[in-house]
């Protein structure tokens, strides 16, 4: 997700999206440990998305 997309979400939507992305990251990590996934950069991108979501959530809660 892009930063502009995240800014338009409400705090509740960010929390829901954060839970979805964390679950997807866990699934990808497990799949990568079993057999290498086609595009391992997806893991890096998901971690960055989680960081963006956490940052925006913190900003909205203040």
Backbone as numpy.savetxt, mean C-alpha at the origin, in Angstrom:
# Nx Ny Nz CAx CAy CAz Cx Cy Cz
-0.55 3.72 -6.15 -1.39 4.90 -6.15 -0.52 6.14 -6.15
-1.01 7.13 -6.82 -0.30 8.41 -6.85 -0.70 9.25 -5.64
0.16 10.19 -5.31 -0.07 11.04 -4.15 -1.36 11.84 -4.31
-1.66 12.31 -5.52 -2.87 13.09 -5.75 -4.12 12.24 -5.50
-4.08 10.96 -5.88 -5.22 10.07 -5.64 -5.45 9.87 -4.15
-4.37 9.75 -3.41 -4.46 9.50 -1.98 -5.01 10.74 -1.25
-4.62 11.94 -1.69 -5.08 13.17 -1.04 -6.59 13.33 -1.13
-7.21 12.79 -2.18 -8.65 12.94 -2.37 -9.47 11.97 -1.51
-8.83 11.01 -0.87 -9.54 10.02 -0.06 -9.79 10.55 1.35
-10.85 10.08 1.96 -11.12 10.44 3.36 -10.29 9.52 4.26
-10.27 9.83 5.54 -9.47 9.04 6.49 -9.95 7.59 6.54
-11.26 7.39 6.51 -11.80 6.02 6.53 -11.43 5.25 5.28
-11.49 5.93 4.13 -11.12 5.29 2.87 -9.63 4.92 2.86
-8.82 5.80 3.44 -7.38 5.53 3.49 -7.12 4.29 4.34
-7.82 4.17 5.47 -7.63 3.01 6.33 -8.05 1.72 5.62
-9.15 1.78 4.87 -9.59 0.60 4.12 -8.58 0.23 3.04
-8.11 1.23 2.32 -7.14 0.99 1.25 -5.84 0.45 1.84
-5.45 0.96 3.01 -4.23 0.52 3.67 -4.33 -0.96 4.03
-5.48 -1.39 4.52 -5.66 -2.80 4.86 -5.58 -3.67 3.60
-6.17 -3.20 2.50 -6.12 -3.95 1.24 -4.70 -4.09 0.73
-3.96 -2.99 0.75 -2.59 -3.00 0.21 -1.68 -3.85 1.08
-1.87 -3.81 2.40 -1.06 -4.64 3.30 -1.32 -6.12 3.05
-2.60 -6.48 2.82 -2.93 -7.88 2.53 -2.31 -8.31 1.20
-2.36 -7.42 0.22 -1.77 -7.74 -1.08 -0.25 -7.90 -0.96
0.39 -7.05 -0.16 1.83 -7.15 0.04 2.19 -8.49 0.69
1.44 -8.89 1.69 1.68 -10.17 2.36 1.56 -11.32 1.38
0.52 -11.26 0.54 0.29 -12.30 -0.45 1.44 -12.37 -1.46
1.90 -11.20 -1.92 2.99 -11.16 -2.89 4.30 -11.68 -2.29
4.56 -11.29 -1.03 5.79 -11.76 -0.37 5.80 -13.27 -0.25
4.66 -13.84 0.14 4.55 -15.28 0.27 4.75 -15.96 -1.08
4.11 -15.43 -2.11 4.25 -16.00 -3.45 5.69 -15.92 -3.93
6.36 -14.84 -3.59 7.75 -14.66 -4.01 8.69 -15.62 -3.28
8.37 -15.96 -2.04 9.20 -16.91 -1.31 9.04 -18.33 -1.85
7.83 -18.66 -2.28 7.58 -20.00 -2.81 8.24 -20.17 -4.17
7.95 -19.25 -5.06 8.60 -19.25 -6.37 8.70 -17.80 -6.82
9.82 -17.43 -7.43 10.01 -16.02 -7.79 8.87 -15.47 -8.65
8.36 -14.30 -8.26 7.30 -13.70 -9.05 7.91 -13.01 -10.27
7.06 -12.77 -11.25 7.53 -12.23 -12.53 8.12 -10.83 -12.38
7.49 -10.00 -11.55 7.95 -8.63 -11.38 8.13 -8.31 -9.90
9.33 -8.57 -9.35 9.54 -8.34 -7.92 9.51 -6.87 -7.51
9.54 -5.96 -8.48 9.48 -4.54 -8.16 8.11 -4.18 -7.60
7.10 -5.03 -7.84 5.77 -4.80 -7.28 5.82 -4.72 -5.76
6.68 -5.52 -5.15 6.81 -5.53 -3.69 7.29 -4.15 -3.22
8.28 -3.63 -3.89 8.83 -2.31 -3.56 7.77 -1.22 -3.73
7.01 -1.30 -4.82 5.97 -0.31 -5.07 4.87 -0.36 -4.01
4.50 -1.56 -3.58 3.47 -1.69 -2.54 3.96 -1.12 -1.21
5.23 -1.34 -0.89 5.78 -0.77 0.35 5.73 0.76 0.30
6.04 1.33 -0.86 5.99 2.79 -1.00 4.56 3.30 -0.90
3.62 2.55 -1.46 2.22 2.95 -1.38 1.74 2.92 0.07
2.16 1.90 0.82 1.80 1.82 2.24 2.35 3.03 2.99
3.58 3.41 2.69 4.19 4.57 3.34 3.42 5.85 3.00
3.03 6.00 1.73 2.25 7.18 1.33 0.91 7.23 2.06
0.25 6.07 2.13 -1.05 6.02 2.81 -0.91 6.36 4.29
0.11 5.80 4.94 0.33 6.08 6.36 0.62 7.57 6.60
1.42 8.16 5.71 1.76 9.57 5.84 0.51 10.44 5.71
-0.30 10.17 4.70 -1.52 10.96 4.50 -2.52 10.75 5.63
-2.61 9.53 6.14 -3.51 9.24 7.25 -3.09 10.03 8.49
-1.81 10.07 8.77 -1.29 10.83 9.90 -1.60 12.31 9.73
-1.44 12.83 8.52 -1.71 14.24 8.26 -3.19 14.55 8.47
-4.08 13.68 8.02 -5.52 13.93 8.14 -6.00 13.80 9.59
-5.32 13.02 10.40 -5.75 12.82 11.77 -5.31 13.95 12.70
-4.43 14.80 12.25 -3.94 15.89 13.11 -4.85 17.08 13.06
